[in-house]
Amino acid sequence: MNVLFLCTANIQRSKTAEELFNVADKNNEYRSAGLSAKYVAKAGSTLCTEELLQWADKIYVFEEMHIERIREYTDDVYLPKITSLNIPDSFQYFQRELVLLLLERIPLRQLETKLH
């Protein structure tokens, strides 16, 4: 399964999720990107494209506003693939509390179940 994590700038939350799950789970492929061209350009990180949205079987966003941003550009095409994790932009890269929240909200067994 192809899993995409999206946050605003692809610096803290989505980058942590991508790297965490790439190490913890070799059965799926994980990528991450940011939804704000301004902040992604400033950080030199990866900007979300429609190709990434198409590639993903499952998309996790960190806030409801990220769903609205995707909807603005693609209507409802990708909404069935999207789940909001409801994790605010108040964490640093690989901060322990962020890692624990990610593991709580996306249990590895949940991802394994979706494969079969």
Helices and strands as residue ranges (DSSP letters): E 2-7, H 13-24, E 29-34, H 37-43, H 50-55, E 58-61, H 64-74, G 79-81, E 82-84, H 96-105, H 108-115
